[in-house]
Amino acid sequence: METSDYIIAWLIYLIASIAMSYLFWRTIKKVFWIDLAYVLQVTFMAVIFTPWYVEADGSILAPAIIIFVMDIVTIELVAGIRSLVPMAMAIILSSIITIASIATYRVRKVRRLLGIKKTRRARKAL
């Protein structure tokens, strides 16, 4: 595969992945609780956007999910594990960041609402 073919393949994959991610988000935000929808979306994006090496000693990258499927089909089940490691790390890290962000947002929202209530009470007392 030439360099231009490689770049074109990646561009097609990225455009299709962004479109699928958008459609996935539009669907799950209507079906699930919004915080769960954020976690599911981030997990989906971690799975489809994590790159990994095509060959163990190569320098060509491809989506890890595709490497996983191709290794299972063409080599054996155990060979697919090498691409699951970076995907699992991406899922764990993105989920931790998303859950921490959701928790921070919720705490700030509650503090802001309590602050508004305190100022109303203070106005009434005057």
Secondary structure, 3 states (H helix, E strand, C coil): CCHHHHHHHHHHHHHHHHHHHHHHHHHHHHHCCHHHHHHHHHHHHHHHHCEEECCCCCCCEEEHHHHHHHHHHHCCCHHHHHHHHHHHHHHHHHHHHHHHHHHHHHHHHHHHHHHHHHHHHHHHHC
